[in-house]
């Protein structure tokens, strides 16, 4: 029971990271039907921005988190303007190849500037542990920070989506792009806002991961980015609650598989679950089957 409690805590922390990254995937897909494979690398750059701020400028955890989110938001908008906007009306395969190219450019461009070695992230948070109900299961202070930041950002995102003019325009474009434009919604601004918000969440995830695992490298975004995409698809890509559900579901699954001695197979289990979910429900757990009129 104590082991299950401990793995539940670890799974919630890991699932929080996947959920933050998956939100960026699902928001961009919901607006322009693009799988932004460079999203995991924005998460990596967010971690390096946090590392630079805390190592060289000695900035605290929350200021580093906010600055990293802002800079990643600007990077996301720049990538959309330079790489994705010119191919917006092209074929799906052209947009997909562009996304993969941007991903490789960010990975090896960062490797050129910061070198390939792993960097040690500074200790920003107190290294304390709290016993859960007087058992051997412990709750690390870092887990509390990760869960707190994730829930706070998700609440802010929900408010933005459902209570602000920007969020309303994003929902309108997601439902019917042509009708939204006829109603006077600026398509370019809406897409830029979407990339900015999604990239900011990825930047926050990068700082959280650097703080939690204390190590970063230029290729750190590849596997988490792919798993976050899996989480978004499991939950129902294009559906924001689905990305959150998929992220936590995948994080819990991985930690439970590791707890029972299958750490070498946790990735295989994650992709096997993806296949089973798609076979049973091709639109994801919360996805809707929308019929298109011809």
N, C-alpha and C positions, 0 to 999 in steps of 0.2 A: 504493500500500500504506500509506504514511504517512497519507494522508487518510482511508483506511478505518479505520485504528487510532484516529485522532483522533475520528472520528464515532462509533466504537464506545464510546469513553469518554463522550462527550457523551450518547449514547443510553442508556447504563446510568444516568447521573445523572438524566436526564429520566424514564426508566422507573421509577426509584426513587420519584420524586414521585407519578407516576400510580398506582403500586402501593399506596402508603400511603393515598391517597384512595380507591382502588377497594376496599380491604379493608373500609372502613366501609360502603360500598354493599352489598357482598356479605354481610357479617355481618348487617346489619339485614334484608335480604331473606330470608336463610336462616332467620331466627327468626320474623318476622311477615309475610313476603311483601309488604313495603312498599318502594317505590322512594323513598328519602329524598332528594328533590331539594334540600333545604336543606343537604345535606352539604358541597357545594362552598363554601357561604357560611360554614360553621363553619371551614373551612380559611382563608378570608379573615380571619375574626375572630382566628384563631390568629396570623396574620401581624401584625395590628395589636396584639395583646397583646405579642408579641415586640418590636415596634417601640417601644411605650410603655415596656416594661421596660428596654430597652437605651438608649433616647434620654433618658429623664427620670430613671430610677433608676440608670443606668449598670451594669446587671447584665450578667454575662458570657454567652457563648453557651449553655453547657450549663444553667446555672440558668434562663435565659430559656426554653429549650426545655422543661424540666421543668414550670415554672410555667404556661406556655402550654398544655401537655398537660392539666394538672390543671384549669385553668379551662375549657378546651374540653370536658373530660369532664363537668364540672358543668353547662355550658350544654346539652350533648346530653341529659343526664338531664332537665333542666328542660323542654326542648322536647318530649321524649317525654311527660312527665307532663301538660303544659298543652295541647299541640296534638294529639298522636297517640293518647294513651290514650282520650279521649272518642269517637274514631271507629274504634277498633280492631275493633269488631264490625259496622261499617257496610260499605257496598259498597266495592269497590276504587276506583271513581272518586271517591268522597268522600274517601278517604285520599290519593289522588293530588292532588286539588285542594287539600287541606289542606297537603300537602308543598310545592306550588308557592307557596301563599300565605305559608307560613313563610319560604321562600326570598326572596321579594320583600320581606317585612317586614324580614328581616335586612339585605338589601342597602341598602334606602333608609333604614332606621333608622340604620345605620352611617353612611350618607352625610349624614344630618341632623346627627349628632354630630361627625364628623371632616371634613366637607366633601368635595367631589368630587375635589379635586386629588390628583395623585400625590405620595406621600411618598417621600423617599430613606431607605432603610434604612441604619443605621450599619455601618461596616466592622468586623465582629466577628472575622473570621478573617484570618490572614496572607495577603497577596496574593503567594503564591509559586507557582512552576511547576516541575514535575519532568519532565525529558526522558525519554521512553519508549524504552529500548533505544538511546540515543544517536542518535535520529532527530529530525526536526522536530516530530513529534507530542509534545504535552505533556500532563501530568496536573496540573491545578490542585489546590491544597490543598483548595479548596472541594468539588471532586468527591470527594476522599477522605473528607471529613467527611460528605457526603450519603450516600455508599455505606455508610460505617461505621455511621452512625445508622440507616439503613434496615434493614440486615442485623441489627443488634442488636435493633431493635424487632420485626422479624419473628420472630426466635428467641424473644424474650420472649412474643410472641403464641402461637407454636406450643406453648411450654411451658404457657402459661395454658390453651389449648384442650384439650390432651391429658393434662395432669398435675395439674390442680387441680379442686376440686369445682365451682367456677364454670364452668369449661370443659366439664366433663362434663354439667352441667345444660343448658348452651347446646346441646351436641350432641344431647342427648336431646330438647329442645324442637324443634330443627330437624328431627329424624327423625319424631317423632310427638308433637304438642302435647298431645293428649288423654291419651295413655298416660303422658306425663311428669307431668301434673298428678295422675293417679291414683296415681303412685308417690311423691307428696308434694313435687314440685318447685314452688317458688314462681314462678309465671309472671311476675308483676310485677317481682320482683327480677331475674330472668334477663334480661328485656327491658331493664331499666335498666342492668344490667352491659354488655349488648351495645352500647347507645347510648353509654355512657361510654367503652368501649374504642375503638369506631369513631371517636368525636369526638376522643379524645386523639390518635389517629394522624393525623387531619386537621389538628389543631393543630400537631403536629410538622412536617407537610408545609408548613404555612404559614410557619413560622419558617425552614425550610430554603430555601424559594423566596425569601423576603425577603432572606436572607443571600446567596443565589447571584446573584439578578438585581438586588439593591439598590434595588428600587422596588416599592411596593404602592399599591393603590387600592381603593375599596369594591366595584368590580365585577370584581375580579381572580379571583373564585371561579367565575364563570359558565362560561367556556370550559374551564378545567382540570377543573372538576366534571363537565361533560358528557363530556369525553374519558375521565375516570376511570370514568364509568358505561359508556362504550363498551368500555373495557378489561375491566371486570368482566363484561360480556355476552360479549365475545370469549372470555374464559377459561372462562366458565361461571358465571353469577351464582348465588350461594348456595354456591359452592365456594371455599374460601380459597386453595388453591394456584392455582386458576384466575385469581383476581384478581391474584396476583403475576405469573403468566405473561402475562396480558393487559396488565398495566402495562408490563412490560419489552418485550414485543413491540411495543406501540404506540409507546413511546419510541424504540426502535431504528428502527422504520419511519419515523417523522417525521424523525429526524436524517439518515437515509440519503436520503430524498426531498429534503431541503434541500441535502444535499451535492452532489447531481447537478443542482442548479439549479432545483428545483421547490418552493422555499419557499412560493410563493404557493398551491400546490396541496396542501400537506401535510395540511390539514384534510379536503379532499375525498378524498384517498387513504385517510385513517383511516376515514372513514365508508363508503367503497367497500369496504374490507376487512371492515368490520362486516357489510355486506349479503351479501358473498360467504360469510363464515363462517356466517351464519344460514341462507343457502340450502343450504349443504352440511351443516351440523350445527346445527340450531336450538337445541340446548341448550348451545352453546359448545364450545370445544376439549376441556375437561375435564368438561363437564357430563354428567350421567347421565339417561337417559330412564326416568323413574319412572312406572310405570302405577298409576293410582288405581283402587281397587275401588269399584264402585257399589253 
